[in-house]
Every structure is written in structure tokens, then in C-alpha cells.
Amino acid sequence: MSADYWASSQRSKWQMTRHQLMEARRKVLLLEKKMIQNGLIKDYANVHYDLNMRIYLHTLLVRLGRRLNIRQVALATAEVYLSRFLTRVSVKEINVYLLVMTCVYVACKVEECPQHIRLILSEARNLWPEYIPHDVTRLAEFEFYLVEEMDSYLYLHHPYNSLIQIRDFLHQNTAIYNFRLTDDELQNAWSLINDSYITDLPLFMPPHIVAAAAIYITFVLKKNMAQLRGGGTNLGSNGASSDSTGLTASSNPGGGATTVSGPSAEANMHIDDLMTLVNPGAQGGGGMSAAKDLNTMNGDDEIVKINRFMNFLTHSHINLDEVVEAMQDMVNLYVMWNRYNENTIKKALQLMLLQR
């Protein structure tokens, strides 16, 4: 555990490269295949740990967090635990609803907002009665299983802290950079960070990279969104909001604890705006060049603000290649989310779990 990300177990033990992550998942698939051949588990062709499954697990986690009124940071911790666990364990050999409940339970302990084990069990059973057992010992057993698979490395650094630090730094150095983050921009960036936990970014990107990518996307799309949409539409398909449940995260004015609150009409963005960033027919370059082309649709003030933020990034020595990579992953998430069908995932899991 460390107060410094660069000396933390998150970086030294759980930060992977894309190749390492692919190799870890390949090993899980090989293990899964052997277990199926030995008759330990059954093969369910429609159950895969892909981006659609991750979106579904994200919605489960947020729904439980909403019932328990859990801080957003604790939910983010739970989602990282879930992602780490599933780099070592096949989704076909576990009860994912029990996994979600256990991740929330452990995350609340680590983030110092503990929930009683019986309360979490009760709320989870209210949401998914057919999948959650009555016995609290099942949750306690799964807790040890989860912690063991993560090698007991539980402390995390989140992009939320980096976002607040960037906001405060820009506020303190307004005379140098000539701009600051507004409350609406902070809210938009915070919502984008919420969604970034569905991707693999927490497993191989430093927190400040994700925060910078979220801010940049917010700047590029804010004016364009207002002009094209007139506000009122959320990220995601089928009316889903940026965190898939109509929730947004709000922070204390002092940058302290965060809570889950209702949707903010001013903080909404649209899927098509994000998809524009990676449309090869509209732009010939990557994320940053595509964003610059998109600037022509905005007012002069917005272009100036984006340029000033780029000036800040240059002076900050943040790796711009990593920022572009993070932007690409975040935008790709919304491209997939636009085609996401929750009922397909729900029925596949129902078939698997109820036939055990």
C-alpha cells in the first residue's frame, strides 16, 4: 500500500501491458477449456467475458451500489476488483451475481465505508433473488476467494483524485494557463471516468492518463453537443446514461468524498458525438487529430480553451500517446454500447446459472 501511485502495488503488481493482459485471458480460456473437457463445468457458447458482459456487470454493480447508497469511489474500487478477478478466473465457473456482491462488500471495507454483510446480502437478494443464496457464509467464502486471486493487493489509486488535482492546479495557475474547469466540465469528465472502468484502462493505464483523456473528450464535445443536440440525451443506447443507470457522480466542493446522485441535464453527451472521434471516413488521423478537426464546429472560445489545455498537457509532461490510446478505448466503449443488448446477456447467464 502506498500514498504514491508510482510506488504502489497497483503499478508494481497489477499494471499490465496490453500483451500481458491478452496472455492472461488466453490462459483463462485454456483453463476453461480443460475444465469443460474434464466435466468440471459445462460449456455455454453464449457466455463470454467480452465488452458486452462487462457492460452488464457494470450495470449490476451500479444497481447494487444505488440500493446501498455507496460512494462512487467504492463502486470504482469494486469494479477494478471484478476486472482483476476475471483475468484469472473464468466467468463460466462462478456466479457473477455473487461476484458483484462480494466485490462491493470488500471494496466498502477498503474504502472505509463498510456495509454490514447481512444488509448487502439482503439488498442483493431483493435485486436478484434467484441467484443470491440465503447463507451469509457463501459471501464470506467468496470474499477469501476474491482476495486470494488478487494476491491481497487491495489499495487503489483512482482517476477521480487526478481529476480533482488537475482542476485545483488549473485554478491556482489561471494566470499562466488562462482557463479553468467549470463545474459542468468537471461533471462531464467525472461521468466519463465512471464509464472507463468498464474498459481495461484501469489495468494498464495510470490514473492521471484516464483523467486527462476524460477532460479532453469533454472539451472537444461540449460545445458541439450543445449545438447539435440541444442537450437532453445521455451516453449509451436505449436511453442509458453515462453510467448506464441514470446516475452521475458528484463531488464535494472541497474535493472530498463522492456520492451517487441523479442525472444532470447539463452534463449529458450523446453517443454519436463520441463516435465522431473515431470515424475514419470523417477524419484521417487518430484521436487528437480527429478532435482538432471537430473543433471547427465549435465557437472560437472553445477552440482557444482546447488549445490552452493542450498547452497545459505539453508543460505537464503527460504522455500524449497514452492519452490518445485511452481516448480511443473510451470511445470504442460507446461504439459497442450503442449495439449492446442487455436481454441477450441476461438470458445467457440465466441459462447457465439455473441449470447448475
Secondary structure, DSSP 8 states (H G I E B T S, - for coil): --SSGGGSHHHHTT---HHHHHHHHHHHHHHHHHHHHTTSS---TT---SHHHHHHHHHHHHHHHHHHT--HHHHHHHHHHHHHHTTTS-GGGS-HHHHHHHHHHHHHHHTT----HHHHHHHHHHH-TTTS-S-HHHHHHHHHHHHHHTTT------HHHHHHHHHHHHHHTHHHH-----HHHHHHHHHHHHHHTTSSHHHHS-HHHHHHHHHHHHHHHHHHHHHHH-S---SSSTT--TTSSS-EEEE-TTS--EEEE---GGG---HHHHHHTT-TTT-SS-HHHHHHHHGGGS-HHHHHHHHHHHHHHHHHT--HHHHHHHHHHHHHHHHHHTT--HHHHHHHHHHHHHT-
